[in-house]
Amino acid sequence: MTRNKPKPDDRSDNVEKLQEMVQNTIGNIEAAEETMVFADGRERAAIKAKNERREESIAGMRSEIEDEAAARKKGYSQE
């Protein structure tokens, strides 16, 4: 039986990927806010709740960007 080797951990572009995810999420928030104009009370509340979760995700992604940038600066030492 042949065992597959796992791919090496390639973190070289994580910062850029995370930054793109943040920008996409911001775009989703803005698009959702535009649709709120046409939403009724229940839909509006759902959109607001989803945007709040998106904001929380953005905060987490920004924190991860900082961690990844620090790891990049240190040379991505394996732990």
N, C-alpha and C positions, 0 to 999 in steps of 0.2 A: 504494500500500500504506500502510495506516494503522499507525502504531506506538503501542503502549500506553505511557502514562506510568507509571513505577513509583510506587507509593504512597509518600508521604513517611514518613520514619522517625518513628514515634510511640512514644516510650519512656515516655510519661507514666504508664503503669500497670505498668511492668515490675517494680517493687519488690513491688507487691501480688501480681502473678501468681507471682513467684518465692516469696514467702512462702506462698502457697497450695500451691505445688508441694512445698515443704518439709513443710508440715503433712500433705499427702496421703501423702508418702513415709514420714513418721513413723508414720502410721496403718497403712500397708502393713507396716512393720517389726513393729509391735505385733500385727497380725493374723497375720503369719507366725509370730511367737513363740508365739502361742496354739495354732497348728496343730502346732507341734513336739511337743506333748504326745502326739499321736497318730501321730507319724512314726516310721519305723524308722531304723536307722543311716544308710543311704544318703540317704534323704529329709531327715533331720535335717542332714546335712552340706551338702546342696544348699541348704537353707533358710538355714543359717548363712552360706554363701558369698554367697548373694544379698543377705542383710541387710548383709554387709560392703560389698558394692558399693553398696547403698543409702546406707550411712553415708558412703561416699566421695562419692556424688552430692550428699548434703546439704551436705557441706563445700564442694563446688564452688559449689552454689547460694547458700550463705551468703556466700561470697566475691563472687559476682556481685551479690548484694543490696547489699553494701557499695559495689561499684563503681558500681552504678546510683544508689544514694542520693547518692554523691559527685557523680555527673554531674548529677543532679537539682538539687543544691544550687548547682552552677556554671551551671545554665541549659541543659544539654544542647548545648553548643557542638559544631558539626560539625567533624570532623577530616578 
